[in-house]
Amino acid sequence: MKSKITLTLLIMALFSRSNAQEVSSKAYNIMLQGLLSHSVKEVSVSEVKDKKEVIFVDARERKEFDVSHIKDAIFVGYDSLDLSAMDKIDKSKELVVYCSVGYRSEKVSEKLENMGFKNVSNLYGGIFEWKNQEQPVVTPKKEPTNEVHAYNRIWGVWLQKGKKVY
């Protein structure tokens, strides 16, 4: 009985967060709510898609970035994280960090906050949700593409729009 009450309270807490973001798929949202620690501010695609002054930071690996990325994103990586490109960025600028789904970008966002950046957010649902909401991505030559690196076939199920590349 005690374990049922604990589980119920945990589930209620998970879904009652006042600043919870949403993605277009209910199943994707449930997965993200459990995967992420929600340790940094989260923003939705709709909150940032039309912003002109936001700086996107890509926290995926180079092979993922080279398939496609959000236009003008700064590549920093994850496993081979290199934040030296951030040395030139004003620490008061609005940064939106993304990866495939938001886990790696959450961790990189924490590091950027620790470096003194004041306005850092994690793109809730990552580039998968960006593309699911039919937002544009580009190649390293800045050419529009429909391709998105889907990380692997397990995580790729969350990418519903665009062409999956592995």
VOTORMAR-890200 format. One record per residue: x, y, z of N, C-alpha, C, O in turn. Coordinates in pm, whole numbers, padded with zeros to 5 digits, always signed. Layout:
// VOTORMAR-890200
XYZXYZXYZXYZ ...
//
This chain:
// VOTORMAR-890200
+00081-00119+00000+00000+00000+00000+00086+00126+00000+00060+00220-00074 +00188+00125+00084+00277+00241+00094+00346+00267-00039+00363+00383-00079 +00387+00162-00109+00454+00180-00237+00358+00234-00343+00400+00309-00431 +00229+00196-00337+00130+00249-00431+00111+00399-00408+00099+00475-00504 +00108+00441-00283+00092+00583-00251+00214+00660-00300+00201+00768-00358 +00332+00606-00276+00455+00671-00320+00458+00684-00472+00492+00790-00524 +00422+00579-00543+00418+00581-00689+00316+00683-00738+00344+00757-00833 +00199+00687-00677+00096+00782-00716+00145+00926-00696+00124+01010-00783 +00208+00954-00584+00260+01088-00558+00370+01126-00657+00377+01240-00702 +00454+01030-00690+00559+01055-00788+00501+01090-00924+00545+01184-00989 +00403+01015-00967+00337+01041-01095+00268+01177-01094+00276+01252-01191 +00201+01208-00985+00133+01339-00973+00234+01453-00979+00210+01553-01046 +00346+01437-00911+00449+01541-00912+00506+01559-01052+00532+01671-01096 +00526+01449-01121+00581+01452-01254+00493+01532-01350+00543+01608-01432 +00362+01515-01338+00271+01579-01431+00213+01711-01381+00137+01776-01454 +00246+01753-01260+00190+01877-01209+00289+01993-01209+00262+02097-01151 +00404+01974-01275+00501+02083-01280+00438+02204-01347+00383+02192-01456 +00445+02320-01284+00381+02439-01337+00450+02493-01461+00386+02558-01544 +00578+02468-01478+00650+02519-01593+00675+02411-01698+00765+02424-01782 +00598+02305-01693+00618+02194-01785+00593+02239-01929+00499+02314-01956 +00677+02193-02019+00662+02219-02161+00582+02105-02222+00557+02003-02158 +00544+02125-02345+00470+02022-02416+00532+02003-02554+00589+02096-02611 +00519+01885-02606+00555+01855-02743+00429+01803-02812+00328+01779-02746 +00435+01786-02943+00314+01752-03018+00263+01610-02993+00145+01584-03019 +00346+01520-02945+00305+01383-02918+00293+01360-02768+00386+01389-02692 +00181+01309-02726+00159+01281-02584+00260+01177-02532+00314+01192-02422 +00285+01073-02611+00382+00969-02570+00522+01028-02559+00596+00996-02466 +00559+01114-02654+00690+01180-02652+00702+01267-02527+00806+01268-02462 +00596+01339-02496+00596+01425-02378+00614+01343-02249+00691+01382-02162 +00545+01231-02238+00558+01146-02119+00703+01095-02107+00759+01094-01998 +00761+01053-02220+00899+01006-02218+00993+01117-02171+01080+01094-02088 +00975+01238-02225+01062+01351-02190+01047+01390-02043+01146+01424-01978 +00926+01387-01992+00904+01423-01852+00982+01331-01759+01032+01375-01655 +00994+01204-01795+01069+01111-01713+01219+01113-01740+01298+01088-01650 +01259+01142-01864+01400+01140-01903+01478+01259-01848+01589+01243-01797 +01420+01376-01858+01491+01498-01822+01483+01524-01672+01387+01485-01605 +01585+01590-01620+01582+01627-01478+01519+01764-01457+01492+01803-01344 +01495+01839-01566+01430+01971-01560+01510+02066-01472+01453+02146-01396 +01641+02057-01482+01732+02135-01399+01761+02274-01456+01818+02358-01387 +01721+02298-01580+01740+02429-01642+01607+02473-01704+01515+02392-01721 +01598+02599-01735+01478+02651-01801+01458+02576-01933+01553+02550-02006 +01334+02543-01961+01300+02476-02086+01212+02568-02169+01128+02641-02115 +01232+02565-02301+01148+02643-02392+01095+02551-02500+01159+02453-02537 +00978+02583-02549+00917+02505-02655+00958+02562-02791+01007+02674-02802 +00937+02483-02894+00964+02527-03030+00883+02653-03059+00937+02749-03114 +00755+02654-03023+00671+02771-03053+00719+02897-02983+00696+03007-03033 +00786+02884-02869+00837+03002-02798+00958+03064-02864+00983+03183-02846 +01034+02987-02940+01160+03039-02994+01169+03041-03147+01262+03101-03201 +01078+02979-03216+01092+02962-03361+01099+03094-03437+01162+03099-03543 +01037+03199-03388+01035+03326-03459+01127+03432-03400+01131+03545-03447 +01201+03396-03296+01292+03492-03232+01412+03519-03323+01469+03427-03381 +01448+03645-03334+01561+03684-03419+01692+03693-03343+01798+03672-03403 +01689+03723-03215+01810+03748-03137+01861+03626-03061+01964+03634-02994 +01793+03514-03070+01834+03395-02996+01954+03329-03063+01964+03328-03186 +02044+03276-02983+02159+03201-03034+02135+03054-03003+02124+03014-02887 +02127+02973-03108+02111+02829-03091+02247+02763-03074+02343+02797-03143 +02253+02669-02980+02376+02595-02950+02346+02446-02968+02255+02392-02905 +02422+02381-03054+02399+02240-03088+02488+02151-03002+02610+02158-03009 +02424+02067-02920+02495+01979-02826+02494+01833-02873+02496+01741-02792 +02492+01814-03005+02500+01678-03059+02643+01654-03106+02729+01741-03095 +02667+01537-03158+02800+01505-03211+02814+01559-03353+02714+01586-03420 +02938+01574-03398+02966+01635-03529+02892+01563-03642+02840+01629-03732 +02887+01428-03640+02819+01356-03749+02670+01390-03754+02611+01389-03862 +02610+01420-03640+02470+01460-03636+02453+01601-03691+02366+01627-03774 +02538+01692-03644+02538+01832-03688+02559+01842-03839+02496+01924-03905 +02648+01758-03892+02681+01763-04035+02568+01714-04125+02568+01745-04244 +02473+01639-04072+02355+01602-04150+02265+01724-04162+02223+01761-04272 +02235+01787-04049+02155+01910-04047+02157+01969-03908+02189+01902-03810 +02122+02095-03903+02115+02167-03775+02026+02290-03795+01990+02325-03907 +01993+02353-03685+01917+02478-03692+02011+02585-03748+02127+02592-03710 +01959+02666-03839+02040+02768-03907+02119+02853-03807+02065+02900-03707 +02246+02872-03837+02340+02955-03759+02371+02901-03620+02426+02973-03537 +02335+02776-03593+02365+02717-03462+02516+02706-03442+02591+02683-03536 +02557+02723-03318+02697+02706-03279+02716+02562-03234+02646+02515-03144 +02808+02492-03296+02834+02353-03260+02928+02347-03140+03034+02410-03140 +02888+02269-03037+02976+02248-02921+02998+02099-02893+03093+02064-02823 +02912+02012-02946+02927+01869-02922+02876+01828-02785+02817+01908-02711 +02902+01702-02752+02863+01649-02621+02972+01556-02568+03040+01591-02472 +02990+01439-02630+03095+01347-02585+03232+01413-02597+03319+01395-02512 +03249+01489-02704+03373+01564-02723+03342+01713-02708+03373+01794-02796 +03280+01748-02597+03235+01884-02571+03350+01984-02582+03455+01966-02521 +03327+02088-02662+03424+02196-02677+03348+02328-02670+03282+02368-02766 +03356+02394-02556+03283+02518-02534+03364+02642-02572+03323+02754-02540 +03478+02624-02638+03562+02739-02672+03492+02838-02765+03520+02957-02760 +03401+02791-02849+03326+02882-02937+03238+02978-02857+03199+03083-02907 +03209+02943-02734+03123+03028-02650+03201+03143-02587+03141+03235-02532 +03334+03140-02596+03416+03246-02538+03387+03382-02599+03406+03485-02534 +03342+03384-02724+03315+03509-02796+03173+03560-02775+03138+03669-02822 +03091+03484-02706+02950+03518-02692+02927+03597-02564+02977+03561-02457 +02851+03706-02575+02812+03788-02460+02730+03701-02365+02632+03638-02407 +02768+03696-02240+02703+03609-02142+02559+03649-02110+02488+03574-02043 +02515+03765-02157+02376+03806-02134+02284+03768-02250+02162+03783-02239 +02340+03721-02362+02260+03684-02479+02171+03563-02447+02205+03479-02364 +02059+03556-02516+01969+03442-02499+02022+03322-02578+02038+03328-02700 +02049+03213-02505+02098+03089-02566+01990+02983-02556+01927+02966-02451 +01969+02911-02665+01880+02794-02664+01964+02676-02709+02008+02670-02824 +01985+02582-02618+02069+02465-02644+01978+02350-02685+01871+02330-02627 +02021+02275-02786+01940+02160-02829+02030+02043-02864+02148+02058-02893 +01968+01926-02862+02028+01802-02912+01916+01728-02984+01827+01792-03040 +01918+01596-02983+01811+01521-03050+01679+01537-02977+01579+01576-03037 +01677+01506-02845+01553+01510-02769+01556+01605-02649+01451+01643-02599 +01674+01643-02603+01684+01737-02492+01767+01692-02374+01792+01771-02284 +01811+01566-02371+01888+01518-02258+02030+01575-02257+02075+01632-02158 +02100+01558-02368+02238+01608-02375+02241+01760-02364+02329+01817-02299 +02145+01826-02427+02142+01973-02423+02112+02024-02283+02156+02133-02246 +02038+01948-02204+02013+01987-02065+02146+01990-01989+02172+02083-01912 +02228+01888-02009+02358+01881-01940+02451+01993-01987+02522+02052-01905 +02452+02022-02116+02536+02131-02168+02483+02266-02118+02562+02355-02088 +02353+02281-02108+02294+02404-02054+02342+02429-01912+02374+02542-01875 +02348+02324-01832+02398+02336-01695+02543+02388-01695+02579+02475-01615 +02624+02335-01786+02764+02378-01794+02774+02525-01835+02856+02599-01783 +02689+02566-01929+02690+02705-01972+02647+02799-01860+02703+02908-01844 +02550+02757-01782+02511+02837-01666+02627+02848-01568+02651+02954-01511 +02698+02738-01547+02813+02739-01457+02926+02827-01509+03009+02875-01431 +02931+02850-01640+03030+02939-01700+02989+03086-01688+03067+03175-01722 +02868+03111-01639+02823+03248-01619+02722+03300-01719+02686+03418-01713 +02676+03216-01811+02572+03260-01904+02442+03276-01825+02404+03188-01747 +02374+03387-01847+02259+03425-01764+02124+03385-01823+02026+03376-01749 +02117+03361-01953+01987+03340-02019+01994+03215-02106+01991+03223-02229 +02003+03098-02040+02019+02970-02109+01891+02888-02095+01834+02877-01986 +01849+02830-02206+01731+02742-02205+01761+02616-02283+01845+02614-02373 +01691+02510-02246+01698+02382-02316+01577+02373-02408+01464+02394-02364 +01599+02342-02537+01488+02327-02630+01416+02196-02601+01469+02088-02628 +01297+02205-02546+01221+02088-02503+01180+02006-02626+01108+02053-02713 +01228+01881-02629+01200+01793-02743+01309+01797-02848+01307+01718-02942 +01404+01890-02834+01520+01896-02921+01490+01921-03067+01382+01967-03104 +01588+01887-03150+01573+01908-03294+01465+01816-03352+01408+01846-03457 +01437+01704-03284+01328+01618-03331+01196+01694-03327+01120+01692-03424 +01168+01761-03216+01043+01837-03206+01047+01958-03299+00944+01996-03355 +01163+02019-03314+01179+02131-03408+01132+02088-03547+01054+02157-03612 +01180+01973-03590+01143+01923-03723+01000+01871-03724+00929+01887-03823 +00955+01808-03614+00817+01761-03606+00718+01876-03623+00606+01856-03672 +00759+01995-03582+00674+02113-03598+00708+02188-03728+00677+02306-03743 +00772+02117-03819+00800+02163-03955+00884+02290-03960+00864+02376-04046 +00979+02300-03867+01074+02411-03870+01194+02371-03956+01227+02253-03964 +01258+02468-04019+01365+02436-04114+01497+02396-04046+01530+02443-03937 +01569+02311-04114+01706+02275-04077+01791+02291-04203+01740+02287-04315 +01922+02307-04182+02013+02329-04294+02134+02237-04285+02165+02182-04179 +02200+02221-04398+02326+02147-04405+02439+02240-04363+02416+02360-04345 +02562+02189-04346+02675+02277-04317+02698+02384-04424+02760+02487-04397 +02649+02361-04547+02660+02461-04654+02541+02559-04650+02522+02638-04743 +02463+02551-04543+02347+02639-04521+02234+02617-04622+02152+02706-04645 +02232+02498-04680+02126+02463-04774+02013+02395-04698+02039+02310-04613 +01888+02430-04728+01775+02363-04661+01776+02213-04691+01811+02170-04801 +01737+02136-04591+01729+01991-04609+01613+01938-04526+01568+02002-04431 +01568+01823-04564+01463+01755-04489+01523+01646-04400+01451+01583-04322 +01654+01623-04410+01720+01517-04336+01756+01560-04194+01797+01674-04171 +01740+01467-04101+01780+01488-03962+01845+01360-03915+01793+01251-03936 +01961+01373-03849+02025+01255-03790+01937+01209-03675+01913+01285-03581 +01889+01087-03681+01794+01036-03583+01861+00961-03467+01794+00887-03395 +01989+00980-03449+02070+00923-03341+02082+00771-03355+02189+00719-03384 +01972+00701-03334+01966+00557-03361+01820+00518-03379+01731+00602-03362 +01796+00394-03413+01658+00354-03444+01566+00358-03322+01445+00374-03337 +01620+00343-03204+01538+00349-03083+01492+00493-03059+01373+00517-03044 +01586+00587-03056+01550+00728-03033+01481+00789-03154+01402+00882-03141 +01511+00736-03273+01454+00789-03395+01303+00779-03404+01242+00846-03488 +01240+00697-03320+01094+00686-03324+01027+00819-03291+00912+00842-03329 +01098+00907-03221+01038+01036-03181+01044+01140-03292+00979+01244-03283 +01121+01114-03397+01126+01203-03513+01018+01160-03611+01032+01057-03677 +00913+01236-03619+00797+01200-03700+00796+01265-03839+00734+01213-03932 +00865+01378-03852+00866+01449-03980+01011+01459-04027+01104+01458-03946 +01028+01469-04156+01164+01475-04210+01215+01336-04242+01150+01236-04211 +01331+01332-04303+01393+01204-04340+01497+01167-04236+01589+01245-04207 +01482+01049-04178+01575+01000-04076+01704+00951-04141+01703+00876-04238 +01816+00997-04084+01948+00953-04128+02016+00892-04008+02010+00948-03898 +02083+00776-04027+02153+00710-03916+02302+00703-03944+02377+00651-03862 
//
